[in-house]
Amino acid sequence: MDNLRDLYQEVILDHNKNPRNFHKMANATRVLEGQNPLCGDHYTLFLKIEKNMITDISFEGSGCAISKASASLMCAILKGKTIKEAEKLFKLFHEVVTGDIDPIKHLAELGKLAVFSGVSEFPMRVKCATLAWHTMYAALHDEKDSVSTE
């Protein structure tokens, strides 16, 4: 588990400093805002969905290191996934950050997302880690209202 903690630090710092897919997407088919009013995280998520597949995904905005790293890693992992695969990863990620499942037992499915298991030790940070994911899930279901963690 210590290796997972070390990797957590490394992944969070890397994706916070150099977020992947951090830009506005001009040809997005779904756009949705998400915010965490308690800590000030605020992102806009852009998805391009074609034939039940996420062909492109990006985000812009600002927030804490955990929320930005989570959004960055989410975008990198979901690009090229079907909607069904994205929904499954949403559920799995949520179970990891809330401490409901052992990330080691699901390492093959989670990949680098497993590093976020440490968030479960800090309940106030769970909302930071899941903001982009809840926004993505709402966008997949074509919801129009912005997502809030409150």
Secondary structure as the mmCIF struct_conf table of DSSP 4:
data_model
#
loop_
_struct_conf.conf_type_id
_struct_conf.id
_struct_conf.beg_label_comp_id
_struct_conf.beg_label_asym_id
_struct_conf.beg_label_seq_id
_struct_conf.end_label_comp_id
_struct_conf.end_label_asym_id
_struct_conf.end_label_seq_id
HELX_RH_AL_P HELX_RH_AL_P1 ASP A 2 LYS A 17
BEND BEND1 ASN A 18 ASN A 18
TURN_TY1_P TURN_TY1_P1 ARG A 20 ASN A 21
STRN STRN1 PHE A 22 PHE A 22
BEND BEND2 HIS A 23 HIS A 23
TURN_TY1_P TURN_TY1_P2 ALA A 26 ASN A 27
BEND BEND3 THR A 29 THR A 29
STRN STRN2 ARG A 30 ASN A 36
TURN_TY1_P TURN_TY1_P3 PRO A 37 GLY A 40
STRN STRN3 ASP A 41 GLU A 50
TURN_TY1_P TURN_TY1_P4 LYS A 51 ASN A 52
STRN STRN4 MET A 53 SER A 62
HELX_RH_AL_P HELX_RH_AL_P2 ALA A 65 LEU A 78
TURN_TY1_P TURN_TY1_P5 LYS A 79 GLY A 80
STRN STRN5 THR A 82 THR A 82
HELX_RH_AL_P HELX_RH_AL_P3 ILE A 83 VAL A 97
TURN_TY1_P TURN_TY1_P6 THR A 98 GLY A 99
BEND BEND4 ASP A 100 ILE A 101
HELX_RH_3T_P HELX_RH_3T_P1 PRO A 103 HIS A 106
HELX_RH_AL_P HELX_RH_AL_P4 LEU A 107 LEU A 110
HELX_RH_3T_P HELX_RH_3T_P2 GLY A 111 GLU A 121
HELX_RH_AL_P HELX_RH_AL_P5 PRO A 123 LEU A 140
TURN_TY1_P TURN_TY1_P7 HIS A 141 ASP A 142
BEND BEND5 ASP A 145 ASP A 145
HELX_LH_PP_P HELX_LH_PP_P1 SER A 146 SER A 146
STRN STRN6 VAL A 147 SER A 148
#
